[in-house]
Amino acid sequence: MIKLSIMFKCPHCNAQLTQNEHTWVCLNKHSFDISKQGYTNLFVSNSTRTLGDHPDMIKARHMFLEAGHYAFLRDALIEIFDQLKLNYCVDLGCGEGYYTNALAKSQTQWIGLDLSKAALKIASKSSSVKYFCASIAETPLLDKRMDGALCIFAPYNIDEVYRIVKADGYFVTVNPGPRHLYGLKEALYEEVRLNPSNTIDDPRFHLTETETLNVTIQLNNSEMIQNLLTMTPYRFKTSPVALERLKLNDTLETELSFIIELYQIH
Ligand SMILES: C[S@@+](CC[C@H](N)C(=O)[O-])C[C@H]1O[C@@H](n2cnc3c(N)ncnc32)[C@H](O)[C@@H]1O
């Protein structure tokens, strides 16, 4: 198996990075400290803007996922990756590592990339996953080293996925099905639109398997309903009146619908 240390490139000069005890360094002596939580910041930008999901969104998603509402999706992904038996995989936009850490309880070495430091702090607590603060539009991974990539509800760049995954490697995407969160949207909007399809239309990506997961859940407390709202973009796309109205709800029934697509890269 190739060593993990020849997977990464320096975000300043593209030279290969090597891990020392507390840092990642390149031949040109650019050095990146491993944080006390365990993730490494490889994001270099002149911008001072906070990037990645807002800490409130991260906290809400962490509470919601830890309550087990998406455990059926996690278990379906574990089954898929168990069958693929890959050596090195990357989770693009891994968030707080809910899925990555569960998937890492296998022989596969997982890497998690996200721009949110708040998410990575949660993700990297006592984990075997190598977490990096980095953009998934321009990853710190060398060409064609990954056996597989996973992207759950994050804005991947198809050319970058093609660059980092080996020929005949795999790309697994998870996107919302048409009626995902229908009940939540009904509580917020007068007219509810179905979610569009996100299937990849690119000859380099060959769709080999599709799995649709549909579940209806009943939330019985206002705090969990607010967590669900806060972890979605609807938090920012809804009128103040509708947001106030939802605060009064202490029950909510909603459909959850995920489409998992497995692509082989040629
Ligand atoms: C909807 S969340 C999904 C998180 C995780 N995959 C999950 O399903 O729990 C999208 C994640 O992508 C991250 N993200 C958004 N744009 C990104 C980018 N350009 N590079 C890296 N991460 C990004 C956000 O910080 C956030 O954690």
PDBQT file of the ligand as one rigid body, heavy atoms in Angstrom, charges set to zero:
ROOT
HETATM    1  C1  LIG A 301     -24.208  20.650   4.085  1.00  0.00    +0.000 C 
HETATM    2  S1  LIG A 301     -22.654  20.493   4.856  1.00  0.00    +0.000 S 
HETATM    3  C2  LIG A 301     -22.399  18.737   4.778  1.00  0.00    +0.000 C 
HETATM    4  C3  LIG A 301     -21.398  18.254   5.772  1.00  0.00    +0.000 C 
HETATM    5  C4  LIG A 301     -21.210  16.726   5.802  1.00  0.00    +0.000 C 
HETATM    6  N1  LIG A 301     -20.831  16.221   4.497  1.00  0.00    +0.000 N 
HETATM    7  C5  LIG A 301     -22.480  16.081   6.287  1.00  0.00    +0.000 C 
HETATM    8  O1  LIG A 301     -23.270  15.642   5.431  1.00  0.00    +0.000 OA
HETATM    9  O2  LIG A 301     -22.701  16.032   7.501  1.00  0.00    +0.000 OA
HETATM   10  C6  LIG A 301     -21.534  21.123   3.645  1.00  0.00    +0.000 C 
HETATM   11  C7  LIG A 301     -20.101  21.180   4.176  1.00  0.00    +0.000 C 
HETATM   12  O3  LIG A 301     -19.250  21.600   3.109  1.00  0.00    +0.000 OA
HETATM   13  C8  LIG A 301     -18.334  22.557   3.616  1.00  0.00    +0.000 C 
HETATM   14  N2  LIG A 301     -17.895  23.366   2.475  1.00  0.00    +0.000 N 
HETATM   15  C9  LIG A 301     -18.628  24.223   1.716  1.00  0.00    +0.000 A 
HETATM   16  N3  LIG A 301     -17.873  24.730   0.702  1.00  0.00    +0.000 NA
HETATM   17  C10 LIG A 301     -16.639  24.162   0.835  1.00  0.00    +0.000 A 
HETATM   18  C11 LIG A 301     -15.419  24.282   0.099  1.00  0.00    +0.000 A 
HETATM   19  N4  LIG A 301     -15.314  25.059  -0.981  1.00  0.00    +0.000 N 
HETATM   20  N5  LIG A 301     -14.353  23.574   0.527  1.00  0.00    +0.000 NA
HETATM   21  C12 LIG A 301     -14.437  22.772   1.623  1.00  0.00    +0.000 A 
HETATM   22  N6  LIG A 301     -15.571  22.610   2.345  1.00  0.00    +0.000 NA
HETATM   23  C13 LIG A 301     -16.645  23.299   1.963  1.00  0.00    +0.000 A 
HETATM   24  C14 LIG A 301     -19.081  23.301   4.702  1.00  0.00    +0.000 C 
HETATM   25  O4  LIG A 301     -18.218  23.921   5.639  1.00  0.00    +0.000 OA
HETATM   26  C15 LIG A 301     -19.906  22.175   5.317  1.00  0.00    +0.000 C 
HETATM   27  O5  LIG A 301     -19.236  21.543   6.392  1.00  0.00    +0.000 OA
ENDROOT
TORSDOF 0
